[in-house]
Amino acid sequence: MLEFHTAGESHGPAIITLIRGLPANLEVDIPFINRELSRRQSGFGSGGRMKIEKDEVEILGGVRWGKTLGGPVVFEVKNRDYENWSTLMDPRGSAPSSYEEITIPRPGHADLGGMVKYRFSDLRNVIERASARETVGKCVAGAVAKVFLRHFGVKVGGFVESIGEISAQEEMSWEEKISRAESSPLHTYDPEREKEMIELIEKVGEEGDTLGGTFVVVAQGVVPGLGSYGEIQERLDSQLAFFLMGIPGIKGVEVGEGFRSATLRGSQFHDEIFYDSRRLPFPFYRQTFRSGGVEGGISVGDIMWVRCAMKPIPTLRRGLMSVDVREKKAVSARFERSDICAVPRAMVVGEAMLAWVLAAAYRKKFGGDSMEEIEAYFKDYLDYLESFHSLEDGEK
Ligand SMILES: Cc1cc2nc3c(=O)[nH]c(=O)nc-3n(C[C@H](O)[C@H](O)[C@H](O)COP(=O)(O)O)c2cc1C
């Protein structure tokens, strides 16, 4: 079973990612992990922090000479801002005499719930772990998953579809959308709409307000037969919903055209099945992927995609109404350096989580203790898929 855990606070010493269940002999591509971390930091609409920190990963255990050893692997990304917070976030010290607790919760953030739940009088204790800084750890896990998936020919990408009420509109292939998004400041693919989105973010920022939006993440080159209808934990759509909804700020996840499916006839929605003996490895294929590439909790093969809706950022310069929980007085919620719109960055985290779900599914299906074993089992499965070619395809 492939698992990851993260630890660490936003302004603490570091964000840690611990991954269990990786096979031995997987190369750990540090430059690639760092590139993914810098993608997470990019995107128009981000707050000041992205400018002061450049995330870089270090390995604390589980890897020797660039390859995994089969045990748990631990990564660390230092919080460079910690040097400015070393007293306030010191794991050993105590509160300085001048310290003032934070007692005004922001609507839309974890503040009030976290305070009540853990019996904290100081909201700082909630803010620090609930912060989306934790998504650094998710991106490290996702980057490792992407490296693992390369061995099976799977590529994961994504693009922003909408910011606030403005949606990208140009029609083009997945490949083109993903490749255009790579070089776009908003990680989107329609340059005309992008200008409008940027103007909207600037305008909303000036008003002291924030924005949400939607993004799509896509995997290409997926084999059919991953996941299972057998149990809720095994369904790929359950796993996708779990990991993508687990990204802070994500309030809607649909596998393929999930919500639109409710308005369509069966004949308009379901992806018809075709056979072509020239297609390798599997001759059965779909021309459409409205199902998101998952049926009965199982991958249909080729494409898998998910759309996510992100709510507007809860920390507004123009503070919303709140209550000081110590004074019991109505006040404006406090502002702390914050993004205006984080949809482009959340999209990168979404890619990480899609890659993670798929890596876990490949790991489960192909077993083994080392990359060599997994690749041998995978090759055996490809041979099996090719056996669906009919005898008349005898050239094979
Ligand atoms: C990449 C990313 C960046 C975010 N940046 C901020 C931010 O700067 N300020 C903020 O208040 N919320 C930010 N959020 C959203 C909050 O973390 C999130 O709304 C909060 O943790 C409450 O969780 P919930 O929205 O899932 O209920 C960000 C989310 C992501 C994925």
The ligand as an SDF file (V2000), in Angstrom:
LIG
                    3D

 31 33  0  0  0  0  0  0  0  0999 V2000
   -2.4130   26.6060   -3.3040 C   0  0  0  0  0  0  0  0  0  0  0  0
   -3.3720   27.2010   -2.3080 C   0  0  0  0  0  0  0  0  0  0  0  0
   -3.1330   28.4650   -1.8040 C   0  0  0  0  0  0  0  0  0  0  0  0
   -4.0140   29.0370   -0.8830 C   0  0  0  0  0  0  0  0  0  0  0  0
   -3.7180   30.2820   -0.4190 N   0  0  0  0  0  0  0  0  0  0  0  0
   -4.5340   30.8160    0.5280 C   0  0  0  0  0  0  0  0  0  0  0  0
   -4.2310   32.1090    1.0650 C   0  0  0  0  0  0  0  0  0  0  0  0
   -3.2450   32.7590    0.6870 O   0  0  0  0  0  0  0  0  0  0  0  0
   -5.0730   32.6000    2.0170 N   0  0  0  0  0  0  0  0  0  0  0  0
   -6.1650   31.9180    2.4550 C   0  0  0  0  0  0  0  0  0  0  0  0
   -6.8910   32.4060    3.2960 O   0  0  0  0  0  0  0  0  0  0  0  0
   -6.4800   30.7130    1.9480 N   0  0  0  0  0  0  0  0  0  0  0  0
   -5.6860   30.1350    1.0010 C   0  0  0  0  0  0  0  0  0  0  0  0
   -6.0050   28.9060    0.4860 N   0  0  0  0  0  0  0  0  0  0  0  0
   -7.2720   28.2680    0.8920 C   0  0  0  0  0  0  0  0  0  0  0  0
   -7.2960   27.8510    2.3440 C   0  0  0  0  0  0  0  0  0  0  0  0
   -6.1440   27.0880    2.6600 O   0  0  0  0  0  0  0  0  0  0  0  0
   -8.5580   27.0810    2.6880 C   0  0  0  0  0  0  0  0  0  0  0  0
   -9.6870   27.7580    2.2340 O   0  0  0  0  0  0  0  0  0  0  0  0
   -8.6600   26.8620    4.1970 C   0  0  0  0  0  0  0  0  0  0  0  0
   -7.6180   25.9890    4.6030 O   0  0  0  0  0  0  0  0  0  0  0  0
   -9.9960   26.2910    4.6800 C   0  0  0  0  0  0  0  0  0  0  0  0
  -10.2290   25.0430    4.1400 O   0  0  0  0  0  0  0  0  0  0  0  0
  -11.4750   24.7450    3.2030 P   0  0  0  0  0  0  0  0  0  0  0  0
  -11.5830   25.9010    2.2600 O   0  0  0  0  0  0  0  0  0  0  0  0
  -11.1160   23.4910    2.4810 O   0  0  0  0  0  0  0  0  0  0  0  0
  -12.6840   24.6320    4.0500 O   0  0  0  0  0  0  0  0  0  0  0  0
   -5.1650   28.3270   -0.4570 C   0  0  0  0  0  0  0  0  0  0  0  0
   -5.3950   27.0440   -0.9580 C   0  0  0  0  0  0  0  0  0  0  0  0
   -4.5100   26.4810   -1.8870 C   0  0  0  0  0  0  0  0  0  0  0  0
   -4.7820   25.1010   -2.4280 C   0  0  0  0  0  0  0  0  0  0  0  0
  1  2  1  0
  2  3  1  0
  2 30  2  0
  3  4  2  0
  4  5  1  0
  4 28  1  0
  5  6  2  0
  6  7  1  0
  6 13  1  0
  7  8  2  0
  7  9  1  0
  9 10  1  0
 10 11  2  0
 10 12  1  0
 12 13  2  0
 13 14  1  0
 14 15  1  0
 14 28  1  0
 15 16  1  0
 16 17  1  0
 16 18  1  0
 18 19  1  0
 18 20  1  0
 20 21  1  0
 20 22  1  0
 22 23  1  0
 23 24  1  0
 24 25  2  0
 24 26  1  0
 24 27  1  0
 28 29  2  0
 29 30  1  0
 30 31  1  0
M  END
$$$$
